Amino acid sequence: DRIVEDPFVKHLAEEGKRFGDYCRRLFPHGVEIGPCSETKSVDTEPSQTIDELIAETNQVLSEQHQRTTIFEGAVRHGHFYTRPDILDKIVPDGRPASQTELRVIEVKAKSYDSRPNSKRGEIWNNKKKDAIRSNYLPYIQDVAFQTMVVRRAFPEYNVSSWLMLPDRNKTRAEKLNTDLPADDSHSDAPTVEETLARINESTATLINVDKLVEAALSAKVSFPGSSGASFEEVVEQWASIFCYNEDVESSFSDIHIGAHCALCNYRIDKDIHTETNEFKEGINSVPKSGFNVCWQQTTGLGDPQLKEPLIIDLYGYTKQSMAKFIEQERFLLRNLDADDFKSKQGVESTDKISSVQRQWYQIATLQNDSSNQYVLKKDIIQAEIEKWPYPWHFIDFETASPVLPYYQGMAPYELISYQFSHHVLYPDHKLCHASEFIHTDREQCPNKYFLRALCESIGNEGTVFQWSPFENTVLTSLLASDELAATLTPEQHHSLSSLLRNGSRPMVDLCRLASDYYYVDGSGGSSSIKKLLAPTMNASMRLKELYGAPNYSSSNFKDFQWYQQDEMGYAIDPYKILANIKADYCEQDELMMEAMSSVTHGGGAATAFHLLQSHD
């Protein structure tokens, strides 16, 4: 599973674990099943067998307490097995044991907002009767499966379903960087009312989802090749296949490939035609590709062909075009030709590089066996350049939106802008690393210091550049805060506001220009800077001359060479070079170095900032 190794996904998983640990502390009487959560990471393997975990869970639940709360209890019924985040057994006062409630509480770091009319708080789809909003459906299905198993395993209890989510309508009242402490003052379990009061004071919200779970259990499940069966019918079928059929692959004989395959996490060789596969040290064999299993059975293609660009790699494809190509058994990009795109070309703009033209450039490159070719609307770009007064300011922001706010008074997922870099290009083409900002003070939120430093760095002259609208979005969000705006002078606020989309000198989005007027082989048609940089260096002799010698220096680098070649003579992606830079350029501890090595993937920078907040 490629996504398991993705640094950004790892960061999200760690955020989820932090929120899970935070929520457990709201139940100070809770009992952990298996190893303690705080001593294991998201990758920790269980040290007990499933049978031992189940036995421990049953033993704790059987104890005659009025309130029993279990963390990661192990529950099995037939060939179903689950470990709910929290099982909360509540025996009502003066009522028969048959009315004992067993709450299945699933903790998710999914952003929720309890404010009236907030879209983030709408779980039901108001446009469809008894339908669940698609962005919440996986979470409801998760707790629905757990509820189903727990009901079957413990029919003597009234099982109810709950989600525990971070609430953007709540702010953190505790001291900086301290979660709610474990509360050892209770000799007995607190009442339900006491627990709810504790939750209400936290940044979490507990939501009953009984009706949503019933809707999910009875609803038809939609997936490629689905037959209209209900949730319970589908999981029964899948469990039977995995439990009783040794040859699982052959059991799924009716495989449906399509546009959804482009997002497959099990495509081991997804980028083999543009970059070298890297596997963990100590693993000598290539992992088996689940993607290849599906595509080999469906298309008859072999492993070598599946390493080529496939139709799902086509830039800007539609589901309809993908279905047509698959029906025609044209599975490789090189199987397509110009006739496949003629019907659209007449309505496309001739000034901009259209999506259809990008698609054809992709295919033409493969068919002509060419590389390092590019298309540049030079006259148009030159006309744009003439509108940009010097000096040219290139800025890059780093932000975090932690599920658990680092600073008192902030809400879950509230934006924190903690770092920017600032380079300047002058009319004589001299480039310098003009300034930078990074906030490491744990006691103060960096946002106001970030804005002040940015204003001082950029000033009021020249043109400011961004790649994608991210910097504009961040700055718009920060300036929209009355509290932050009050920390700026009128001159500072006016200067920063002028950079916004409707300001007097709005930031220039170079990604938009690249998308409209530039294409280069090897980018897959993308205009992402991470996809464009290495192919552009391959295609440009000028860039090779500029960066092919150890002549780049800044406040962080000295005499560094950014253009380096691999054994095939292609440019090594500068982002990979950056990720491999070790102690020569960064004096950090091992934890920080691990975060820095993955900074190019989007999660590393946020992880590094979290470590600054958490470690001495």
FIBA-479927 format. One line per field, with one value per residue (C-alpha): residue number from 0; residue in one letter; x, z negated, y negated. Coordinates in nm, 2 decimals. Last residue first. Example, Ala and Ser with C-alpha at 12.3 -4.5 7.8 and 13.67 -1.06 7.14 Angstrom:
<nodes>
resi	(1 0) .
resn	(S A) .
x	(1.37 1.23) .
z	(-0.71 -0.78) .
y	(0.11 0.45) .
</nodes>
This chain:
<nodes>
resi	(615 614 613 612 611 610 609 608 607 606 605 604 603 602 601 600 599 598 597 596 595 594 593 592 591 590 589 588 587 586 585 584 583 582 581 580 579 578 577 576 575 574 573 572 571 570 569 568 567 566 565 564 563 562 561 560 559 558 557 556 555 554 553 552 551 550 549 548 547 546 545 544 543 542 541 540 539 538 537 536 535 534 533 532 531 530 529 528 527 526 525 524 523 522 521 520 519 518 517 516 515 514 513 512 511 510 509 508 507 506 505 504 503 502 501 500 499 498 497 496 495 494 493 492 491 490 489 488 487 486 485 484 483 482 481 480 479 478 477 476 475 474 473 472 471 470 469 468 467 466 465 464 463 462 461 460 459 458 457 456 455 454 453 452 451 450 449 448 447 446 445 444 443 442 441 440 439 438 437 436 435 434 433 432 431 430 429 428 427 426 425 424 423 422 421 420 419 418 417 416 415 414 413 412 411 410 409 408 407 406 405 404 403 402 401 400 399 398 397 396 395 394 393 392 391 390 389 388 387 386 385 384 383 382 381 380 379 378 377 376 375 374 373 372 371 370 369 368 367 366 365 364 363 362 361 360 359 358 357 356 355 354 353 352 351 350 349 348 347 346 345 344 343 342 341 340 339 338 337 336 335 334 333 332 331 330 329 328 327 326 325 324 323 322 321 320 319 318 317 316 315 314 313 312 311 310 309 308 307 306 305 304 303 302 301 300 299 298 297 296 295 294 293 292 291 290 289 288 287 286 285 284 283 282 281 280 279 278 277 276 275 274 273 272 271 270 269 268 267 266 265 264 263 262 261 260 259 258 257 256 255 254 253 252 251 250 249 248 247 246 245 244 243 242 241 240 239 238 237 236 235 234 233 232 231 230 229 228 227 226 225 224 223 222 221 220 219 218 217 216 215 214 213 212 211 210 209 208 207 206 205 204 203 202 201 200 199 198 197 196 195 194 193 192 191 190 189 188 187 186 185 184 183 182 181 180 179 178 177 176 175 174 173 172 171 170 169 168 167 166 165 164 163 162 161 160 159 158 157 156 155 154 153 152 151 150 149 148 147 146 145 144 143 142 141 140 139 138 137 136 135 134 133 132 131 130 129 128 127 126 125 124 123 122 121 120 119 118 117 116 115 114 113 112 111 110 109 108 107 106 105 104 103 102 101 100 99 98 97 96 95 94 93 92 91 90 89 88 87 86 85 84 83 82 81 80 79 78 77 76 75 74 73 72 71 70 69 68 67 66 65 64 63 62 61 60 59 58 57 56 55 54 53 52 51 50 49 48 47 46 45 44 43 42 41 40 39 38 37 36 35 34 33 32 31 30 29 28 27 26 25 24 23 22 21 20 19 18 17 16 15 14 13 12 11 10 9 8 7 6 5 4 3 2 1 0) .
resn	(D H S Q L L H F A T A A G G G H T V S S M A E M M L E D Q E C Y D A K I N A L I K Y P D I A Y G M E D Q Q Y W Q F D K F N S S S Y N P A G Y L E K L R M S A N M T P A L L K K I S S S G G S G D V Y Y Y D S A L R C L D V M P R S G N R L L S S L S H H Q E P T L T A A L E D S A L L S T L V T N E F P S W Q F V T G E N G I S E C L A R L F Y K N P C Q E R D T H I F E S A H C L K H D P Y L V H H S F Q Y S I L E Y P A M G Q Y Y P L V P S A T E F D I F H W P Y P W K E I E A Q I I D K K L V Y Q N S S D N Q L T A I Q Y W Q R Q V S S I K D T S E V G Q K S K F D D A D L N R L L F R E Q E I F K A M S Q K T Y G Y L D I I L P E K L Q P D G L G T T Q Q W C V N F G S K P V S N I G E K F E N T E T H I D K D I R Y N C L A C H A G I H I D S F S S E V D E N Y C F I S A W Q E V V E E F S A G S S G P F S V K A S L A A E V L K D V N I L T A T S E N I R A L T E E V T P A D S H S D D A P L D T N L K E A R T K N R D P L M L W S S V N Y E P F A R R V V M T Q F A V D Q I Y P L Y N S R I A D K K K N N W I E G R K S N P R S D Y S K A K V E I V R L E T Q S A P R G D P V I K D L I D P R T Y F H G H R V A G E F I T T R Q H Q E S L V Q N T E A I L E D I T Q S P E T D V S K T E S C P G I E V G H P F L R R C Y D G F R K G E E A L H K V F P D E V I R D) .
x	(1.29 1.02 0.65 0.60 0.91 0.81 0.47 0.66 0.86 0.54 0.38 0.69 0.70 0.34 0.35 0.56 0.87 0.93 1.00 1.36 1.29 1.06 1.32 1.58 1.36 1.33 1.70 1.81 1.87 2.18 2.08 2.31 2.58 2.36 2.16 2.04 1.84 1.51 1.66 1.80 1.47 1.30 1.56 1.44 1.75 1.80 1.83 2.17 2.07 2.30 2.13 2.22 2.26 2.13 2.10 2.47 2.54 2.81 2.67 2.32 2.09 2.14 2.19 2.45 2.42 2.75 2.83 2.78 2.49 2.25 2.29 2.42 2.16 1.89 2.00 2.01 1.64 1.45 1.59 1.56 1.20 1.14 1.28 1.07 0.74 0.59 0.68 0.58 0.23 0.13 0.04 0.04 0.22 0.52 0.77 0.75 0.69 0.38 0.35 0.09 -0.23 -0.12 0.22 0.05 -0.19 0.10 0.28 0.01 0.09 0.01 -0.23 -0.09 -0.39 -0.58 -0.86 -0.67 -0.48 -0.15 -0.29 -0.43 -0.07 0.02 -0.32 -0.29 0.07 -0.02 -0.33 -0.10 -0.14 -0.25 -0.61 -0.61 -0.53 -0.83 -1.06 -0.96 -1.01 -0.65 -0.54 -0.78 -0.69 -0.32 -0.36 -0.58 -0.34 -0.04 -0.22 -0.34 -0.09 0.27 0.31 0.48 0.50 0.58 0.78 0.75 0.54 0.75 0.81 1.01 0.85 0.50 0.60 0.75 0.44 0.21 0.42 0.44 0.06 0.02 0.29 0.07 0.28 0.41 0.58 0.82 0.96 0.84 1.02 1.07 1.29 1.46 1.63 1.76 1.92 1.88 2.07 1.89 2.02 1.66 1.65 1.52 1.42 1.37 1.15 1.08 0.79 0.72 0.47 0.12 -0.13 -0.48 -0.75 -0.79 -0.93 -1.00 -0.76 -0.80 -0.49 -0.23 -0.12 -0.46 -0.54 -0.65 -0.35 -0.39 -0.03 0.13 0.44 0.44 0.65 0.74 0.91 0.95 1.04 1.20 1.10 0.77 0.57 0.36 0.63 0.63 0.27 0.36 0.66 0.42 0.20 0.49 0.65 0.35 0.58 0.56 0.83 1.04 1.27 1.17 1.07 0.96 0.74 0.44 0.52 0.57 0.26 0.05 0.14 0.12 -0.23 -0.35 -0.21 -0.38 -0.71 -0.66 -0.61 -0.28 -0.41 -0.43 -0.61 -0.90 -1.08 -1.41 -1.27 -1.03 -1.30 -1.40 -1.04 -0.93 -0.95 -0.86 -0.51 -0.42 -0.45 -0.28 0.04 -0.16 -0.20 -0.53 -0.70 -0.95 -1.23 -1.44 -1.15 -1.11 -1.48 -1.50 -1.20 -1.37 -1.69 -1.51 -1.33 -0.95 -0.77 -0.42 -0.40 -0.24 -0.56 -0.49 -0.17 0.19 0.41 0.49 0.18 0.33 0.63 0.40 0.18 -0.14 -0.43 -0.68 -0.90 -0.69 -0.37 -0.54 -0.67 -0.35 -0.14 -0.32 -0.27 0.11 0.33 0.62 0.95 1.20 1.51 1.37 1.65 1.62 1.27 1.19 1.26 1.12 1.31 1.12 0.93 0.83 0.82 0.56 0.27 0.50 0.35 -0.01 -0.17 -0.30 -0.54 -0.63 -0.60 -0.80 -1.12 -1.12 -1.20 -1.14 -1.43 -1.32 -1.58 -1.36 -1.31 -1.28 -0.97 -0.77 -0.88 -0.73 -0.76 -1.14 -1.30 -1.22 -1.15 -1.44 -1.68 -1.59 -1.65 -2.00 -2.10 -1.97 -2.18 -2.50 -2.46 -2.41 -2.70 -2.66 -2.71 -2.48 -2.15 -1.91 -1.71 -1.85 -2.19 -2.34 -2.72 -2.85 -2.98 -2.67 -2.60 -2.95 -2.94 -2.60 -2.73 -3.03 -2.80 -2.55 -2.53 -2.27 -1.99 -1.80 -1.43 -1.25 -1.30 -1.54 -1.84 -1.65 -1.60 -1.96 -2.06 -1.83 -2.00 -2.34 -2.25 -2.14 -1.78 -1.62 -1.52 -1.21 -1.21 -0.93 -0.69 -0.76 -0.52 -0.43 -0.63 -0.38 -0.09 0.06 -0.03 -0.24 -0.60 -0.89 -0.89 -1.16 -1.49 -1.69 -1.43 -1.54 -1.31 -1.51 -1.65 -1.90 -2.16 -2.36 -2.59 -2.60 -2.87 -2.70 -2.79 -2.72 -2.35 -2.15 -2.42 -2.47 -2.09 -2.04 -2.32 -2.21 -1.85 -1.97 -2.19 -1.91 -1.70 -1.99 -2.06 -1.70 -1.69 -2.03 -1.92 -1.78 -2.05 -2.34 -2.57 -2.90 -3.23 -3.41 -3.17 -3.11 -3.06 -2.77 -2.74 -2.41 -2.44 -2.20 -1.92 -2.19 -2.25 -2.61 -2.60 -2.25 -2.15 -1.86 -1.68 -1.34 -1.27 -1.02 -1.23 -1.31 -1.57 -1.78 -1.98 -2.20 -2.32 -2.65 -2.78 -3.15 -3.14 -2.97 -3.30 -3.34 -3.27 -2.98 -2.89 -2.59 -2.37 -2.10 -1.88 -1.68 -1.42 -1.20 -1.39 -1.17 -1.34 -1.37 -1.62 -1.58 -1.83 -1.86 -1.55 -1.49 -1.16 -1.18 -0.97 -1.03 -1.29 -1.53 -1.72 -1.99 -2.23 -1.97 -2.04 -1.74 -1.84 -1.72 -1.36 -1.35 -1.50 -1.23 -0.95 -1.08 -1.11 -0.75 -0.62 -0.80 -0.66 -0.31 -0.11 0.19 0.00 0.22 0.29 0.26 0.05 0.30 0.29 0.37 0.09 -0.17 -0.10 -0.05 -0.36 -0.71 -0.69 -0.94 -1.12 -1.16 -1.02 -1.27 -1.20 -0.84 -0.94 -1.04 -0.69 -0.53 -0.76 -0.68 -0.31 -0.37 -0.56 -0.28 -0.03 -0.24 -0.26 0.12 0.16 -0.07 0.15 0.46 0.32 0.45 0.10 -0.03 0.18 0.00) .
z	(-2.41 -2.22 -2.16 -1.99 -1.78 -1.70 -1.57 -1.35 -1.20 -1.15 -0.96 -0.74 -0.68 -0.58 -0.24 -0.05 -0.02 -0.40 -0.41 -0.51 -0.74 -0.95 -1.00 -1.07 -1.34 -1.52 -1.48 -1.63 -1.41 -1.27 -0.91 -0.61 -0.64 -0.87 -0.60 -0.25 -0.11 -0.10 0.08 0.35 0.38 0.43 0.68 0.90 1.04 1.39 1.65 1.77 1.72 1.41 1.25 1.32 1.08 1.13 0.79 0.71 0.38 0.31 -0.03 -0.14 -0.41 -0.41 -0.03 0.21 0.55 0.74 0.73 1.10 1.31 1.18 1.43 1.72 1.68 1.64 1.98 2.15 2.07 2.13 1.85 1.61 1.71 1.66 1.30 1.20 1.36 1.15 0.81 0.94 1.02 1.38 1.47 1.83 1.73 1.64 1.83 2.15 2.09 2.13 2.09 2.16 1.97 1.69 1.66 1.63 1.36 1.17 1.19 0.98 0.97 0.64 0.66 0.68 0.61 0.44 0.58 0.56 0.24 0.25 0.17 -0.15 -0.28 -0.23 -0.35 -0.67 -0.73 -0.67 -0.90 -1.17 -1.24 -1.57 -1.51 -1.19 -1.38 -1.61 -1.32 -1.14 -0.76 -0.73 -0.82 -0.58 -0.29 -0.35 -0.36 -0.04 0.14 0.04 0.16 0.50 0.69 0.72 0.58 0.70 0.57 0.80 0.71 0.44 0.13 -0.13 -0.09 -0.40 -0.64 -0.54 -0.57 -0.92 -1.04 -0.91 -1.05 -1.39 -1.40 -1.30 -1.53 -1.82 -2.13 -2.42 -2.21 -2.05 -1.74 -1.46 -1.13 -0.90 -0.60 -0.41 -0.09 0.05 0.35 0.73 0.95 1.28 1.34 1.29 0.94 0.84 0.47 0.26 -0.05 -0.26 -0.50 -0.83 -1.11 -0.96 -1.19 -1.06 -1.29 -1.26 -1.61 -1.77 -1.92 -2.26 -2.41 -2.16 -2.02 -1.89 -1.88 -1.52 -1.40 -1.10 -1.00 -0.76 -0.55 -0.30 0.01 0.15 0.47 0.48 0.82 0.79 1.04 1.22 1.38 1.68 1.92 1.80 1.91 2.27 2.26 2.15 2.45 2.69 2.56 2.56 2.46 2.56 2.44 2.56 2.32 2.46 2.78 2.86 3.13 3.01 2.64 2.69 2.92 2.64 2.38 2.63 2.72 2.37 2.32 2.64 2.51 2.18 2.37 2.41 2.41 2.71 2.95 2.71 2.75 2.93 3.25 3.07 2.90 3.18 3.29 2.97 3.03 3.40 3.28 3.16 2.86 2.82 2.69 2.37 2.30 2.22 2.56 2.52 2.70 2.39 2.19 2.42 2.40 2.02 1.99 2.22 2.01 1.68 1.80 1.85 1.75 1.82 1.93 1.66 1.64 2.01 1.90 1.91 1.93 1.62 1.69 2.02 1.85 1.59 1.85 2.00 2.02 1.97 1.68 1.50 1.56 1.45 1.12 1.02 1.14 0.91 0.62 0.68 0.51 0.34 0.52 0.36 0.17 -0.13 -0.37 -0.30 -0.22 0.15 0.40 0.75 0.99 1.15 1.47 1.62 1.28 1.15 1.08 1.02 0.69 0.79 0.46 0.35 0.65 0.73 1.11 1.08 1.02 1.39 1.48 1.40 1.29 1.17 1.20 1.10 0.75 0.61 0.83 0.62 0.29 0.36 0.01 0.00 -0.33 -0.54 -0.27 -0.05 -0.34 -0.48 -0.15 -0.11 -0.46 -0.42 -0.11 -0.26 -0.57 -0.35 -0.12 0.22 0.54 0.75 0.71 1.00 0.89 0.55 0.42 0.11 0.10 -0.23 -0.51 -0.73 -0.64 -0.73 -1.06 -1.13 -1.05 -1.28 -1.57 -1.51 -1.86 -1.85 -2.11 -2.05 -2.12 -2.20 -2.57 -2.82 -2.67 -2.70 -3.07 -3.11 -2.92 -3.14 -3.45 -3.31 -3.23 -3.59 -3.69 -3.74 -4.10 -4.29 -4.07 -4.15 -3.91 -3.63 -3.33 -3.22 -2.95 -2.68 -2.74 -2.45 -2.58 -2.89 -2.86 -2.72 -2.37 -2.16 -2.05 -1.73 -1.52 -1.70 -1.69 -1.65 -1.87 -1.67 -1.85 -1.80 -2.05 -2.16 -2.40 -2.56 -2.59 -2.22 -2.29 -1.99 -1.73 -1.85 -1.87 -1.52 -1.37 -1.57 -1.45 -1.09 -1.14 -1.31 -0.99 -0.76 -0.94 -0.89 -0.52 -0.46 -0.61 -0.30 -0.09 -0.28 -0.41 -0.24 -0.41 -0.15 0.09 0.11 -0.26 -0.27 -0.64 -0.81 -0.81 -1.07 -0.82 -0.62 -0.92 -0.94 -1.32 -1.47 -1.56 -1.33 -1.25 -1.10 -1.09 -1.35 -1.42 -1.75 -1.72 -2.02 -2.05 -2.35 -2.54 -2.73 -3.00 -2.98 -3.03 -3.36 -3.50 -3.62 -3.95 -3.83 -3.46 -3.38 -3.13 -2.93 -2.72 -2.44 -2.30 -1.99 -1.86 -1.78 -1.52 -1.41 -1.19 -1.08 -1.35 -1.61 -1.74 -1.97 -2.09 -2.31 -2.19 -2.50 -2.75 -2.97 -3.25 -3.44 -3.70 -3.77 -3.77 -3.58 -3.27 -3.04 -3.18 -3.13 -2.78 -2.67 -2.82 -2.64 -2.31 -2.35 -2.43 -2.13 -1.90 -2.02 -2.22 -2.13 -1.87 -1.60 -1.63 -1.31 -1.46 -1.74 -2.08 -2.44 -2.47 -2.36 -2.64 -2.51 -2.50 -2.62 -2.79 -3.07 -3.11 -3.44 -3.31 -3.02 -2.88 -2.87 -2.60 -2.38 -2.39 -2.30 -2.00 -1.90 -1.91 -1.71 -1.44 -1.41 -1.38 -1.10 -0.93 -0.95 -0.81 -0.52 -0.45 -0.47 -0.22 -0.32 -0.41 -0.08 0.13 0.00) .
y	(-2.02 -1.84 -1.90 -2.24 -2.21 -1.85 -1.98 -2.22 -1.94 -1.73 -2.03 -2.05 -1.68 -1.65 -1.83 -1.58 -1.79 -1.79 -1.42 -1.43 -1.72 -1.51 -1.24 -1.51 -1.66 -1.33 -1.26 -1.60 -1.90 -2.07 -2.11 -2.18 -1.92 -1.72 -1.56 -1.66 -1.37 -1.55 -1.85 -1.62 -1.45 -1.79 -1.88 -1.59 -1.43 -1.55 -1.27 -1.13 -0.77 -0.73 -1.02 -1.38 -1.68 -2.03 -2.19 -2.24 -2.41 -2.66 -2.74 -2.66 -2.79 -3.17 -3.14 -3.01 -2.85 -2.80 -2.43 -2.39 -2.26 -2.52 -2.81 -2.60 -2.32 -2.59 -2.74 -2.40 -2.36 -2.04 -1.82 -2.11 -2.15 -1.78 -1.81 -2.11 -2.04 -1.76 -1.92 -2.26 -2.12 -2.21 -1.86 -1.73 -1.41 -1.62 -1.41 -1.62 -1.99 -2.21 -2.58 -2.85 -2.81 -2.57 -2.74 -3.08 -2.95 -2.80 -3.13 -3.29 -3.66 -3.82 -4.11 -4.47 -4.70 -4.42 -4.21 -3.88 -3.98 -4.15 -4.50 -4.36 -4.31 -4.68 -4.81 -4.60 -4.72 -5.08 -5.06 -4.92 -4.55 -4.38 -4.47 -4.27 -3.96 -3.99 -4.09 -3.78 -3.82 -3.92 -3.57 -3.39 -3.62 -3.56 -3.19 -3.18 -3.41 -3.19 -2.88 -3.02 -2.81 -2.90 -3.25 -3.56 -3.92 -4.21 -4.52 -4.78 -4.81 -4.61 -4.24 -4.17 -4.42 -4.30 -3.94 -3.99 -4.17 -3.90 -3.61 -3.79 -3.81 -3.44 -3.30 -3.19 -3.26 -3.04 -2.78 -3.02 -2.85 -3.09 -3.08 -3.37 -3.42 -3.70 -3.81 -3.48 -3.65 -3.64 -3.88 -3.90 -4.26 -4.37 -4.21 -3.87 -3.84 -3.53 -3.51 -3.20 -3.17 -3.00 -2.97 -3.03 -2.86 -2.80 -2.67 -2.29 -2.26 -2.60 -2.85 -3.02 -2.87 -2.77 -2.44 -2.35 -1.98 -1.89 -2.09 -2.32 -2.39 -2.64 -2.68 -2.97 -3.03 -3.37 -3.49 -3.87 -4.02 -4.36 -4.48 -4.57 -4.29 -4.40 -4.32 -3.96 -3.91 -4.02 -3.78 -3.50 -3.57 -3.58 -3.27 -3.03 -2.75 -2.39 -2.15 -1.85 -1.67 -1.34 -1.18 -0.82 -0.96 -0.76 -0.83 -1.21 -1.23 -1.08 -1.33 -1.62 -1.50 -1.51 -1.86 -1.97 -1.84 -2.02 -2.34 -2.53 -2.88 -3.12 -2.87 -2.82 -2.48 -2.45 -2.30 -2.07 -1.86 -1.63 -1.59 -1.43 -1.05 -1.11 -1.22 -0.87 -0.64 -0.30 -0.48 -0.57 -0.20 -0.03 -0.04 0.25 0.06 0.09 -0.04 -0.34 -0.42 -0.39 -0.62 -0.88 -0.87 -0.89 -1.20 -1.24 -1.55 -1.42 -1.06 -0.84 -0.63 -0.54 -0.36 -0.49 -0.18 0.03 0.23 0.34 0.50 0.67 0.84 0.72 0.96 0.68 0.79 1.04 0.85 0.52 0.66 0.84 0.54 0.31 0.54 0.51 0.77 0.61 0.62 0.85 0.76 0.58 0.49 0.12 0.01 -0.02 -0.29 -0.28 -0.49 -0.78 -0.87 -0.54 -0.37 -0.61 -0.37 -0.07 0.03 -0.04 0.06 -0.28 -0.30 -0.65 -0.61 -0.29 -0.49 -0.59 -0.23 0.14 0.36 0.70 0.98 1.28 1.16 1.51 1.57 1.32 1.47 1.81 1.96 1.91 1.95 1.65 1.39 1.49 1.53 1.19 1.03 1.18 1.10 0.74 0.70 0.83 0.61 0.30 0.38 0.53 0.32 0.53 0.34 0.36 0.05 -0.05 -0.15 0.01 0.02 -0.12 0.10 0.08 -0.29 -0.40 -0.22 -0.38 -0.73 -0.68 -0.57 -0.85 -1.01 -1.28 -1.34 -1.67 -1.73 -2.06 -2.00 -2.16 -1.98 -1.65 -1.70 -1.79 -1.48 -1.27 -1.41 -1.34 -0.98 -0.94 -0.92 -0.58 -0.51 -0.62 -0.93 -1.17 -1.00 -1.24 -1.20 -1.54 -1.72 -1.79 -2.03 -2.22 -2.57 -2.58 -2.46 -2.66 -2.53 -2.67 -2.51 -2.57 -2.38 -2.06 -1.77 -1.45 -1.17 -0.96 -0.74 -0.43 -0.25 0.11 0.22 0.51 0.88 0.93 0.89 1.05 0.98 0.62 0.56 0.68 0.46 0.16 0.20 0.21 -0.09 -0.28 -0.25 -0.30 -0.63 -0.74 -0.64 -0.82 -1.16 -1.32 -1.16 -1.31 -1.04 -0.97 -0.91 -1.13 -1.31 -1.68 -1.73 -1.48 -1.40 -1.47 -1.85 -2.00 -2.09 -2.28 -2.51 -2.62 -2.62 -2.59 -2.24 -2.23 -1.90 -1.82 -1.45 -1.34 -1.04 -0.86 -0.58 -0.53 -0.21 -0.26 0.04 -0.03 0.19 0.22 0.60 0.54 0.43 0.07 -0.09 -0.30 -0.24 -0.02 -0.20 -0.01 -0.25 -0.08 -0.32 -0.30 0.00 0.30 0.52 0.89 1.06 1.42 1.54 1.27 1.10 0.80 0.67 0.36 0.07 -0.15 -0.01 -0.20 -0.03 -0.21 -0.06 0.21 0.58 0.71 0.89 0.61 0.64 1.02 1.00 0.75 0.96 1.27 1.09 0.96 1.31 1.46 1.20 1.28 1.03 0.82 0.62 0.46 0.09 -0.11 -0.40 -0.42 -0.25 -0.36 -0.61 -0.36 -0.12 0.23 0.46 0.35 0.01 -0.05 -0.38 -0.56 -0.89 -0.90 -1.25 -1.13 -0.89 -1.18 -1.33 -0.99 -0.97 -1.32 -1.25 -0.93 -1.11 -1.37 -1.08 -0.93 -1.27 -1.30 -0.95 -1.04 -1.34 -1.13 -0.87 -0.53 -0.39 -0.54 -0.31 0.00) .
</nodes>
